[in-house]
């Protein structure tokens, strides 16, 4: 099982695809990271399933 993986997500503001680095050693994560393109804050909600696969949901700061 890889502890660090990358996932492509779409910025909820500008729509650009960005690459997020996910730490799979933590099963549930909520954090904010700025978009690399438009610099607006993206809310990340990450959960890791029993097989170590990350599921990422992104939203803007008002959702």
CHARMM-style PDB file with segment names, atoms N, HN, CA, C and O in Angstrom:
ATOM      1  N   UNK     1       0.839  -1.189   0.000  1.00  0.00      PROA
ATOM      2  CA  UNK     1       0.000   0.000   0.000  1.00  0.00      PROA
ATOM      3  C   UNK     1       0.882   1.250   0.000  1.00  0.00      PROA
ATOM      4  O   UNK     1       1.796   1.381   0.815  1.00  0.00      PROA
ATOM      5  N   UNK     2       0.596   2.151  -0.915  1.00  0.00      PROA
ATOM      6  HN  UNK     2      -0.146   2.044  -1.577  1.00  0.00      PROA
ATOM      7  CA  UNK     2       1.357   3.402  -0.969  1.00  0.00      PROA
ATOM      8  C   UNK     2       0.830   4.365   0.092  1.00  0.00      PROA
ATOM      9  O   UNK     2      -0.380   4.513   0.264  1.00  0.00      PROA
ATOM     10  N   UNK     3       1.756   5.020   0.803  1.00  0.00      PROA
ATOM     11  HN  UNK     3       2.739   4.900   0.663  1.00  0.00      PROA
ATOM     12  CA  UNK     3       1.335   5.979   1.820  1.00  0.00      PROA
ATOM     13  C   UNK     3       1.084   7.365   1.235  1.00  0.00      PROA
ATOM     14  O   UNK     3       0.265   8.117   1.764  1.00  0.00      PROA
ATOM     15  N   UNK     4       1.767   7.709   0.168  1.00  0.00      PROA
ATOM     16  HN  UNK     4       2.433   7.099  -0.262  1.00  0.00      PROA
ATOM     17  CA  UNK     4       1.586   9.002  -0.482  1.00  0.00      PROA
ATOM     18  C   UNK     4       1.175   8.756  -1.934  1.00  0.00      PROA
ATOM     19  O   UNK     4       1.884   8.081  -2.680  1.00  0.00      PROA
ATOM     20  N   UNK     5       0.021   9.310  -2.329  1.00  0.00      PROA
ATOM     21  HN  UNK     5      -0.555   9.858  -1.723  1.00  0.00      PROA
ATOM     22  CA  UNK     5      -0.456   9.181  -3.704  1.00  0.00      PROA
ATOM     23  C   UNK     5      -0.872  10.554  -4.209  1.00  0.00      PROA
ATOM     24  O   UNK     5      -1.099  11.474  -3.424  1.00  0.00      PROA
ATOM     25  N   UNK     6      -0.968  10.680  -5.508  1.00  0.00      PROA
ATOM     26  HN  UNK     6      -0.783   9.932  -6.146  1.00  0.00      PROA
ATOM     27  CA  UNK     6      -1.466  11.920  -6.092  1.00  0.00      PROA
ATOM     28  C   UNK     6      -2.804  11.644  -6.773  1.00  0.00      PROA
ATOM     29  O   UNK     6      -3.007  10.584  -7.366  1.00  0.00      PROA
ATOM     30  N   UNK     7      -3.704  12.605  -6.679  1.00  0.00      PROA
ATOM     31  HN  UNK     7      -3.540  13.466  -6.198  1.00  0.00      PROA
ATOM     32  CA  UNK     7      -5.016  12.513  -7.316  1.00  0.00      PROA
ATOM     33  C   UNK     7      -5.257  13.826  -8.047  1.00  0.00      PROA
ATOM     34  O   UNK     7      -4.919  14.901  -7.551  1.00  0.00      PROA
ATOM     35  N   UNK     8      -5.842  13.723  -9.226  1.00  0.00      PROA
ATOM     36  HN  UNK     8      -6.116  12.850  -9.629  1.00  0.00      PROA
ATOM     37  CA  UNK     8      -6.230  14.926  -9.947  1.00  0.00      PROA
ATOM     38  C   UNK     8      -7.630  15.323  -9.502  1.00  0.00      PROA
ATOM     39  O   UNK     8      -8.543  14.498  -9.466  1.00  0.00      PROA
ATOM     40  N   UNK     9      -7.784  16.607  -9.162  1.00  0.00      PROA
ATOM     41  HN  UNK     9      -7.043  17.277  -9.191  1.00  0.00      PROA
ATOM     42  CA  UNK     9      -9.075  17.156  -8.770  1.00  0.00      PROA
ATOM     43  C   UNK     9      -9.318  18.424  -9.567  1.00  0.00      PROA
ATOM     44  O   UNK     9      -8.388  19.018 -10.113  1.00  0.00      PROA
ATOM     45  N   UNK    10     -10.568  18.830  -9.628  1.00  0.00      PROA
ATOM     46  HN  UNK    10     -11.324  18.347  -9.185  1.00  0.00      PROA
ATOM     47  CA  UNK    10     -10.917  20.030 -10.373  1.00  0.00      PROA
ATOM     48  C   UNK    10     -11.226  21.152  -9.383  1.00  0.00      PROA
ATOM     49  O   UNK    10     -12.010  20.970  -8.452  1.00  0.00      PROA
ATOM     50  N   UNK    11     -10.608  22.304  -9.592  1.00  0.00      PROA
ATOM     51  HN  UNK    11      -9.970  22.451 -10.348  1.00  0.00      PROA
ATOM     52  CA  UNK    11     -10.832  23.462  -8.732  1.00  0.00      PROA
ATOM     53  C   UNK    11     -12.300  23.875  -8.837  1.00  0.00      PROA
ATOM     54  O   UNK    11     -12.813  24.031  -9.945  1.00  0.00      PROA
ATOM     55  N   UNK    12     -12.987  24.055  -7.698  1.00  0.00      PROA
ATOM     56  HN  UNK    12     -12.569  23.928  -6.798  1.00  0.00      PROA
ATOM     57  CA  UNK    12     -14.393  24.453  -7.742  1.00  0.00      PROA
ATOM     58  C   UNK    12     -14.592  25.914  -8.175  1.00  0.00      PROA
ATOM     59  O   UNK    12     -15.722  26.332  -8.430  1.00  0.00      PROA
ATOM     60  N   UNK    13     -13.522  26.675  -8.259  1.00  0.00      PROA
ATOM     61  HN  UNK    13     -12.605  26.335  -8.052  1.00  0.00      PROA
ATOM     62  CA  UNK    13     -13.617  28.085  -8.670  1.00  0.00      PROA
ATOM     63  C   UNK    13     -13.321  28.263 -10.154  1.00  0.00      PROA
ATOM     64  O   UNK    13     -14.165  28.744 -10.909  1.00  0.00      PROA
ATOM     65  N   UNK    14     -12.117  27.871 -10.567  1.00  0.00      PROA
ATOM     66  HN  UNK    14     -11.431  27.480  -9.954  1.00  0.00      PROA
ATOM     67  CA  UNK    14     -11.686  28.152 -11.940  1.00  0.00      PROA
ATOM     68  C   UNK    14     -11.846  26.954 -12.871  1.00  0.00      PROA
ATOM     69  O   UNK    14     -11.728  27.101 -14.088  1.00  0.00      PROA
ATOM     70  N   UNK    15     -12.114  25.760 -12.312  1.00  0.00      PROA
ATOM     71  HN  UNK    15     -12.210  25.641 -11.324  1.00  0.00      PROA
ATOM     72  CA  UNK    15     -12.340  24.585 -13.133  1.00  0.00      PROA
ATOM     73  C   UNK    15     -11.080  23.892 -13.623  1.00  0.00      PROA
ATOM     74  O   UNK    15     -11.168  22.865 -14.295  1.00  0.00      PROA
ATOM     75  N   UNK    16      -9.921  24.425 -13.304  1.00  0.00      PROA
ATOM     76  HN  UNK    16      -9.850  25.259 -12.757  1.00  0.00      PROA
ATOM     77  CA  UNK    16      -8.664  23.804 -13.739  1.00  0.00      PROA
ATOM     78  C   UNK    16      -8.418  22.505 -12.975  1.00  0.00      PROA
ATOM     79  O   UNK    16      -8.780  22.379 -11.805  1.00  0.00      PROA
ATOM     80  N   UNK    17      -7.804  21.553 -13.648  1.00  0.00      PROA
ATOM     81  HN  UNK    17      -7.510  21.655 -14.598  1.00  0.00      PROA
ATOM     82  CA  UNK    17      -7.412  20.304 -13.013  1.00  0.00      PROA
ATOM     83  C   UNK    17      -6.077  20.517 -12.318  1.00  0.00      PROA
ATOM     84  O   UNK    17      -5.115  20.983 -12.929  1.00  0.00      PROA
ATOM     85  N   UNK    18      -6.027  20.173 -11.040  1.00  0.00      PROA
ATOM     86  HN  UNK    18      -6.809  19.794 -10.544  1.00  0.00      PROA
ATOM     87  CA  UNK    18      -4.796  20.301 -10.266  1.00  0.00      PROA
ATOM     88  C   UNK    18      -4.479  18.941  -9.641  1.00  0.00      PROA
ATOM     89  O   UNK    18      -5.358  18.089  -9.503  1.00  0.00      PROA
ATOM     90  N   UNK    19      -3.230  18.754  -9.273  1.00  0.00      PROA
ATOM     91  HN  UNK    19      -2.517  19.445  -9.386  1.00  0.00      PROA
ATOM     92  CA  UNK    19      -2.793  17.498  -8.673  1.00  0.00      PROA
ATOM     93  C   UNK    19      -2.666  17.688  -7.169  1.00  0.00      PROA
ATOM     94  O   UNK    19      -1.942  18.566  -6.701  1.00  0.00      PROA
ATOM     95  N   UNK    20      -3.381  16.851  -6.419  1.00  0.00      PROA
ATOM     96  HN  UNK    20      -3.969  16.138  -6.800  1.00  0.00      PROA
ATOM     97  CA  UNK    20      -3.328  16.903  -4.962  1.00  0.00      PROA
ATOM     98  C   UNK    20      -2.498  15.734  -4.453  1.00  0.00      PROA
ATOM     99  O   UNK    20      -2.618  14.615  -4.951  1.00  0.00      PROA
ATOM    100  N   UNK    21      -1.668  15.994  -3.474  1.00  0.00      PROA
ATOM    101  HN  UNK    21      -1.571  16.903  -3.069  1.00  0.00      PROA
ATOM    102  CA  UNK    21      -0.865  14.951  -2.841  1.00  0.00      PROA
ATOM    103  C   UNK    21      -1.607  14.493  -1.589  1.00  0.00      PROA
ATOM    104  O   UNK    21      -1.908  15.295  -0.705  1.00  0.00      PROA
ATOM    105  N   UNK    22      -1.901  13.190  -1.522  1.00  0.00      PROA
ATOM    106  HN  UNK    22      -1.657  12.537  -2.240  1.00  0.00      PROA
ATOM    107  CA  UNK    22      -2.708  12.632  -0.436  1.00  0.00      PROA
ATOM    108  C   UNK    22      -1.861  11.705   0.425  1.00  0.00      PROA
ATOM    109  O   UNK    22      -1.173  10.820  -0.084  1.00  0.00      PROA
ATOM    110  N   UNK    23      -1.920  11.920   1.737  1.00  0.00      PROA
ATOM    111  HN  UNK    23      -2.479  12.639   2.151  1.00  0.00      PROA
ATOM    112  CA  UNK    23      -1.247  11.059   2.712  1.00  0.00      PROA
ATOM    113  C   UNK    23      -2.235   9.977   3.131  1.00  0.00      PROA
ATOM    114  O   UNK    23      -3.170  10.254   3.882  1.00  0.00      PROA
ATOM    115  N   UNK    24      -2.043   8.763   2.661  1.00  0.00      PROA
ATOM    116  HN  UNK    24      -1.283   8.538   2.051  1.00  0.00      PROA
ATOM    117  CA  UNK    24      -2.971   7.662   2.929  1.00  0.00      PROA
ATOM    118  C   UNK    24      -2.794   7.026   4.304  1.00  0.00      PROA
ATOM    119  O   UNK    24      -3.513   6.085   4.641  1.00  0.00      PROA
ATOM    120  N   UNK    25      -1.854   7.521   5.102  1.00  0.00      PROA
ATOM    121  HN  UNK    25      -1.270   8.285   4.829  1.00  0.00      PROA
ATOM    122  CA  UNK    25      -1.667   6.967   6.445  1.00  0.00      PROA
ATOM    123  C   UNK    25      -2.683   7.539   7.431  1.00  0.00      PROA
ATOM    124  O   UNK    25      -2.789   7.057   8.559  1.00  0.00      PROA
ATOM    125  N   UNK    26      -3.436   8.570   7.013  1.00  0.00      PROA
ATOM    126  HN  UNK    26      -3.349   8.962   6.097  1.00  0.00      PROA
ATOM    127  CA  UNK    26      -4.469   9.182   7.850  1.00  0.00      PROA
ATOM    128  C   UNK    26      -5.813   8.878   7.197  1.00  0.00      PROA
ATOM    129  O   UNK    26      -6.045   9.280   6.057  1.00  0.00      PROA
ATOM    130  N   UNK    27      -6.702   8.174   7.899  1.00  0.00      PROA
ATOM    131  HN  UNK    27      -6.513   7.846   8.825  1.00  0.00      PROA
ATOM    132  CA  UNK    27      -7.927   7.662   7.270  1.00  0.00      PROA
ATOM    133  C   UNK    27      -8.965   8.729   6.960  1.00  0.00      PROA
ATOM    134  O   UNK    27      -9.737   8.561   6.016  1.00  0.00      PROA
ATOM    135  N   UNK    28      -9.015   9.814   7.714  1.00  0.00      PROA
ATOM    136  HN  UNK    28      -8.388   9.950   8.481  1.00  0.00      PROA
ATOM    137  CA  UNK    28      -9.983  10.885   7.471  1.00  0.00      PROA
ATOM    138  C   UNK    28      -9.277  12.229   7.612  1.00  0.00      PROA
ATOM    139  O   UNK    28      -8.620  12.486   8.621  1.00  0.00      PROA
ATOM    140  N   UNK    29      -9.412  13.088   6.599  1.00  0.00      PROA
ATOM    141  HN  UNK    29      -9.945  12.880   5.779  1.00  0.00      PROA
ATOM    142  CA  UNK    29      -8.726  14.380   6.615  1.00  0.00      PROA
ATOM    143  C   UNK    29      -9.647  15.472   6.082  1.00  0.00      PROA
ATOM    144  O   UNK    29     -10.389  15.260   5.123  1.00  0.00      PROA
ATOM    145  N   UNK    30      -9.592  16.619   6.700  1.00  0.00      PROA
ATOM    146  HN  UNK    30      -8.989  16.792   7.479  1.00  0.00      PROA
ATOM    147  CA  UNK    30     -10.255  17.826   6.219  1.00  0.00      PROA
ATOM    148  C   UNK    30      -9.231  18.944   6.297  1.00  0.00      PROA
ATOM    149  O   UNK    30      -8.688  19.223   7.366  1.00  0.00      PROA
ATOM    150  N   UNK    31      -8.969  19.581   5.169  1.00  0.00      PROA
ATOM    151  HN  UNK    31      -9.410  19.354   4.301  1.00  0.00      PROA
ATOM    152  CA  UNK    31      -7.994  20.669   5.164  1.00  0.00      PROA
ATOM    153  C   UNK    31      -8.271  21.612   4.005  1.00  0.00      PROA
ATOM    154  O   UNK    31      -9.065  21.309   3.114  1.00  0.00      PROA
ATOM    155  N   UNK    32      -7.608  22.753   4.030  1.00  0.00      PROA
ATOM    156  HN  UNK    32      -6.962  22.999   4.753  1.00  0.00      PROA
ATOM    157  CA  UNK    32      -7.742  23.769   2.984  1.00  0.00      PROA
ATOM    158  C   UNK    32      -6.403  23.938   2.305  1.00  0.00      PROA
ATOM    159  O   UNK    32      -5.366  24.046   2.960  1.00  0.00      PROA
ATOM    160  N   UNK    33      -6.433  23.960   0.972  1.00  0.00      PROA
ATOM    161  HN  UNK    33      -7.275  23.873   0.440  1.00  0.00      PROA
ATOM    162  CA  UNK    33      -5.231  24.167   0.177  1.00  0.00      PROA
ATOM    163  C   UNK    33      -5.585  25.125  -0.956  1.00  0.00      PROA
ATOM    164  O   UNK    33      -6.648  25.000  -1.564  1.00  0.00      PROA
ATOM    165  N   UNK    34      -4.707  26.074  -1.241  1.00  0.00      PROA
ATOM    166  HN  UNK    34      -3.844  26.175  -0.747  1.00  0.00      PROA
ATOM    167  CA  UNK    34      -4.970  27.040  -2.302  1.00  0.00      PROA
ATOM    168  C   UNK    34      -4.780  26.415  -3.677  1.00  0.00      PROA
ATOM    169  O   UNK    34      -3.874  25.607  -3.882  1.00  0.00      PROA
ATOM    170  N   UNK    35      -5.644  26.798  -4.622  1.00  0.00      PROA
ATOM    171  HN  UNK    35      -6.380  27.455  -4.455  1.00  0.00      PROA
ATOM    172  CA  UNK    35      -5.524  26.355  -6.010  1.00  0.00      PROA
ATOM    173  C   UNK    35      -4.211  26.887  -6.581  1.00  0.00      PROA
ATOM    174  O   UNK    35      -3.855  28.044  -6.360  1.00  0.00      PROA
ATOM    175  N   UNK    36      -3.504  26.047  -7.306  1.00  0.00      PROA
ATOM    176  HN  UNK    36      -3.793  25.107  -7.486  1.00  0.00      PROA
ATOM    177  CA  UNK    36      -2.230  26.447  -7.926  1.00  0.00      PROA
ATOM    178  C   UNK    36      -2.439  27.454  -9.045  1.00  0.00      PROA
ATOM    179  O   UNK    36      -1.514  28.182  -9.407  1.00  0.00      PROA
ATOM    180  N   UNK    37      -3.657  27.503  -9.600  1.00  0.00      PROA
ATOM    181  HN  UNK    37      -4.409  26.912  -9.306  1.00  0.00      PROA
ATOM    182  CA  UNK    37      -3.926  28.359 -10.749  1.00  0.00      PROA
ATOM    183  C   UNK    37      -4.528  29.702 -10.324  1.00  0.00      PROA
ATOM    184  O   UNK    37      -3.989  30.757 -10.657  1.00  0.00      PROA
ATOM    185  N   UNK    38      -5.657  29.663  -9.584  1.00  0.00      PROA
ATOM    186  HN  UNK    38      -6.096  28.806  -9.313  1.00  0.00      PROA
ATOM    187  CA  UNK    38      -6.349  30.912  -9.234  1.00  0.00      PROA
ATOM    188  C   UNK    38      -6.093  31.366  -7.798  1.00  0.00      PROA
ATOM    189  O   UNK    38      -6.524  32.452  -7.411  1.00  0.00      PROA
ATOM    190  N   UNK    39      -5.401  30.554  -7.008  1.00  0.00      PROA
ATOM    191  HN  UNK    39      -5.050  29.672  -7.323  1.00  0.00      PROA
ATOM    192  CA  UNK    39      -4.981  30.879  -5.637  1.00  0.00      PROA
ATOM    193  C   UNK    39      -6.134  31.003  -4.637  1.00  0.00      PROA
ATOM    194  O   UNK    39      -5.942  31.549  -3.550  1.00  0.00      PROA
ATOM    195  N   UNK    40      -7.316  30.511  -4.979  1.00  0.00      PROA
ATOM    196  HN  UNK    40      -7.471  30.068  -5.862  1.00  0.00      PROA
ATOM    197  CA  UNK    40      -8.434  30.563  -4.041  1.00  0.00      PROA
ATOM    198  C   UNK    40      -8.418  29.312  -3.166  1.00  0.00      PROA
ATOM    199  O   UNK    40      -7.923  28.268  -3.590  1.00  0.00      PROA
ATOM    200  N   UNK    41      -8.962  29.407  -1.932  1.00  0.00      PROA
ATOM    201  HN  UNK    41      -9.364  30.255  -1.587  1.00  0.00      PROA
ATOM    202  CA  UNK    41      -8.895  28.292  -0.988  1.00  0.00      PROA
ATOM    203  C   UNK    41      -9.894  27.177  -1.319  1.00  0.00      PROA
ATOM    204  O   UNK    41     -11.094  27.421  -1.447  1.00  0.00      PROA
ATOM    205  N   UNK    42      -9.378  25.954  -1.455  1.00  0.00      PROA
ATOM    206  HN  UNK    42      -8.404  25.756  -1.351  1.00  0.00      PROA
ATOM    207  CA  UNK    42     -10.204  24.784  -1.744  1.00  0.00      PROA
ATOM    208  C   UNK    42     -10.294  23.939  -0.475  1.00  0.00      PROA
ATOM    209  O   UNK    42      -9.281  23.631   0.152  1.00  0.00      PROA
ATOM    210  N   UNK    43     -11.522  23.569  -0.106  1.00  0.00      PROA
ATOM    211  HN  UNK    43     -12.345  23.820  -0.615  1.00  0.00      PROA
ATOM    212  CA  UNK    43     -11.733  22.648   1.012  1.00  0.00      PROA
ATOM    213  C   UNK    43     -11.574  21.229   0.499  1.00  0.00      PROA
ATOM    214  O   UNK    43     -12.231  20.836  -0.465  1.00  0.00      PROA
ATOM    215  N   UNK    44     -10.711  20.464   1.136  1.00  0.00      PROA
ATOM    216  HN  UNK    44     -10.178  20.783   1.919  1.00  0.00      PROA
ATOM    217  CA  UNK    44     -10.499  19.065   0.791  1.00  0.00      PROA
ATOM    218  C   UNK    44     -11.081  18.190   1.899  1.00  0.00      PROA
ATOM    219  O   UNK    44     -10.809  18.410   3.079  1.00  0.00      PROA
ATOM    220  N   UNK    45     -11.883  17.199   1.512  1.00  0.00      PROA
ATOM    221  HN  UNK    45     -12.104  17.020   0.553  1.00  0.00      PROA
ATOM    222  CA  UNK    45     -12.369  16.185   2.424  1.00  0.00      PROA
ATOM    223  C   UNK    45     -11.883  14.858   1.854  1.00  0.00      PROA
ATOM    224  O   UNK    45     -12.311  14.440   0.777  1.00  0.00      PROA
ATOM    225  N   UNK    46     -10.993  14.205   2.578  1.00  0.00      PROA
ATOM    226  HN  UNK    46     -10.645  14.544   3.452  1.00  0.00      PROA
ATOM    227  CA  UNK    46     -10.350  12.987   2.090  1.00  0.00      PROA
ATOM    228  C   UNK    46     -10.663  11.840   3.038  1.00  0.00      PROA
ATOM    229  O   UNK    46     -10.550  11.976   4.256  1.00  0.00      PROA
ATOM    230  N   UNK    47     -11.055  10.715   2.468  1.00  0.00      PROA
ATOM    231  HN  UNK    47     -11.147  10.604   1.479  1.00  0.00      PROA
ATOM    232  CA  UNK    47     -11.211   9.499   3.262  1.00  0.00      PROA
ATOM    233  C   UNK    47     -10.488   8.367   2.538  1.00  0.00      PROA
ATOM    234  O   UNK    47     -10.429   8.329   1.309  1.00  0.00      PROA
ATOM    235  N   UNK    48      -9.945   7.458   3.321  1.00  0.00      PROA
ATOM    236  HN  UNK    48      -9.993   7.489   4.320  1.00  0.00      PROA
ATOM    237  CA  UNK    48      -9.190   6.326   2.793  1.00  0.00      PROA
ATOM    238  C   UNK    48      -9.993   5.062   3.088  1.00  0.00      PROA
ATOM    239  O   UNK    48     -10.372   4.818   4.234  1.00  0.00      PROA
ATOM    240  N   UNK    49     -10.253   4.254   2.049  1.00  0.00      PROA
ATOM    241  HN  UNK    49      -9.945   4.453   1.118  1.00  0.00      PROA
ATOM    242  CA  UNK    49     -11.028   3.027   2.273  1.00  0.00      PROA
ATOM    243  C   UNK    49     -10.140   1.929   2.860  1.00  0.00      PROA
ATOM    244  O   UNK    49      -8.945   2.131   3.075  1.00  0.00      PROA
ATOM    245  N   UNK    50     -10.736   0.776   3.113  1.00  0.00      PROA
ATOM    246  HN  UNK    50     -11.707   0.612   2.939  1.00  0.00      PROA
ATOM    247  CA  UNK    50     -10.019  -0.335   3.757  1.00  0.00      PROA
ATOM    248  C   UNK    50      -8.872  -0.879   2.910  1.00  0.00      PROA
ATOM    249  O   UNK    50      -7.952  -1.507   3.434  1.00  0.00      PROA
ATOM    250  N   UNK    51      -8.928  -0.637   1.605  1.00  0.00      PROA
ATOM    251  HN  UNK    51      -9.675  -0.127   1.180  1.00  0.00      PROA
ATOM    252  CA  UNK    51      -7.860  -1.097   0.709  1.00  0.00      PROA
ATOM    253  C   UNK    51      -6.783  -0.037   0.497  1.00  0.00      PROA
ATOM    254  O   UNK    51      -5.837  -0.253  -0.260  1.00  0.00      PROA
ATOM    255  N   UNK    52      -6.928   1.109   1.167  1.00  0.00      PROA
ATOM    256  HN  UNK    52      -7.696   1.284   1.782  1.00  0.00      PROA
ATOM    257  CA  UNK    52      -5.932   2.170   1.049  1.00  0.00      PROA
ATOM    258  C   UNK    52      -6.172   3.127  -0.095  1.00  0.00      PROA
ATOM    259  O   UNK    52      -5.307   3.946  -0.405  1.00  0.00      PROA
ATOM    260  N   UNK    53      -7.346   3.041  -0.740  1.00  0.00      PROA
ATOM    261  HN  UNK    53      -8.048   2.375  -0.488  1.00  0.00      PROA
ATOM    262  CA  UNK    53      -7.651   3.917  -1.866  1.00  0.00      PROA
ATOM    263  C   UNK    53      -8.283   5.221  -1.357  1.00  0.00      PROA
ATOM    264  O   UNK    53      -9.255   5.188  -0.602  1.00  0.00      PROA
ATOM    265  N   UNK    54      -7.726   6.371  -1.775  1.00  0.00      PROA
ATOM    266  HN  UNK    54      -6.936   6.397  -2.388  1.00  0.00      PROA
ATOM    267  CA  UNK    54      -8.268   7.644  -1.303  1.00  0.00      PROA
ATOM    268  C   UNK    54      -9.478   8.101  -2.116  1.00  0.00      PROA
ATOM    269  O   UNK    54      -9.532   7.920  -3.333  1.00  0.00      PROA
ATOM    270  N   UNK    55     -10.434   8.687  -1.429  1.00  0.00      PROA
ATOM    271  HN  UNK    55     -10.390   8.834  -0.441  1.00  0.00      PROA
ATOM    272  CA  UNK    55     -11.580   9.344  -2.038  1.00  0.00      PROA
ATOM    273  C   UNK    55     -11.511  10.812  -1.659  1.00  0.00      PROA
ATOM    274  O   UNK    55     -11.452  11.145  -0.475  1.00  0.00      PROA
ATOM    275  N   UNK    56     -11.519  11.695  -2.652  1.00  0.00      PROA
ATOM    276  HN  UNK    56     -11.568  11.425  -3.613  1.00  0.00      PROA
ATOM    277  CA  UNK    56     -11.325  13.110  -2.409  1.00  0.00      PROA
ATOM    278  C   UNK    56     -12.544  13.885  -2.888  1.00  0.00      PROA
ATOM    279  O   UNK    56     -12.986  13.718  -4.025  1.00  0.00      PROA
ATOM    280  N   UNK    57     -13.088  14.736  -2.016  1.00  0.00      PROA
ATOM    281  HN  UNK    57     -12.729  14.872  -1.093  1.00  0.00      PROA
ATOM    282  CA  UNK    57     -14.178  15.629  -2.374  1.00  0.00      PROA
ATOM    283  C   UNK    57     -13.673  17.045  -2.130  1.00  0.00      PROA
ATOM    284  O   UNK    57     -13.195  17.366  -1.042  1.00  0.00      PROA
ATOM    285  N   UNK    58     -13.785  17.894  -3.159  1.00  0.00      PROA
ATOM    286  HN  UNK    58     -14.173  17.633  -4.043  1.00  0.00      PROA
ATOM    287  CA  UNK    58     -13.351  19.285  -3.017  1.00  0.00      PROA
ATOM    288  C   UNK    58     -14.560  20.201  -3.115  1.00  0.00      PROA
ATOM    289  O   UNK    58     -15.532  19.893  -3.804  1.00  0.00      PROA
ATOM    290  N   UNK    59     -14.491  21.334  -2.416  1.00  0.00      PROA
ATOM    291  HN  UNK    59     -13.702  21.584  -1.856  1.00  0.00      PROA
ATOM    292  CA  UNK    59     -15.572  22.326  -2.465  1.00  0.00      PROA
ATOM    293  C   UNK    59     -14.983  23.706  -2.235  1.00  0.00      PROA
ATOM    294  O   UNK    59     -13.851  23.848  -1.771  1.00  0.00      PROA
ATOM    295  N   UNK    60     -15.771  24.722  -2.568  1.00  0.00      PROA
ATOM    296  HN  UNK    60     -16.690  24.606  -2.945  1.00  0.00      PROA
ATOM    297  CA  UNK    60     -15.302  26.080  -2.288  1.00  0.00      PROA
ATOM    298  C   UNK    60     -15.546  26.415  -0.828  1.00  0.00      PROA
ATOM    299  O   UNK    60     -16.192  25.649  -0.112  1.00  0.00      PROA
ATOM    300  N   UNK    61     -15.040  27.542  -0.386  1.00  0.00      PROA
ATOM    301  HN  UNK    61     -14.516  28.165  -0.968  1.00  0.00      PROA
ATOM    302  CA  UNK    61     -15.086  27.869   1.034  1.00  0.00      PROA
ATOM    303  C   UNK    61     -16.489  28.174   1.537  1.00  0.00      PROA
ATOM    304  O   UNK    61     -16.701  28.201   2.750  1.00  0.00      PROA
ATOM    305  N   UNK    62     -17.453  28.404   0.656  1.00  0.00      PROA
ATOM    306  HN  UNK    62     -17.281  28.382  -0.329  1.00  0.00      PROA
ATOM    307  CA  UNK    62     -18.812  28.730   1.068  1.00  0.00      PROA
ATOM    308  C   UNK    62     -19.753  27.538   1.071  1.00  0.00      PROA
ATOM    309  O   UNK    62     -20.933  27.694   1.388  1.00  0.00      PROA
ATOM    310  N   UNK    63     -19.270  26.361   0.729  1.00  0.00      PROA
ATOM    311  HN  UNK    63     -18.312  26.234   0.472  1.00  0.00      PROA
ATOM    312  CA  UNK    63     -20.120  25.171   0.714  1.00  0.00      PROA
ATOM    313  C   UNK    63     -20.026  24.412   2.015  1.00  0.00      PROA
ATOM    314  OT1 UNK    63     -20.679  23.380   2.177  1.00  0.00      PROA
TER     315      UNK     63
END
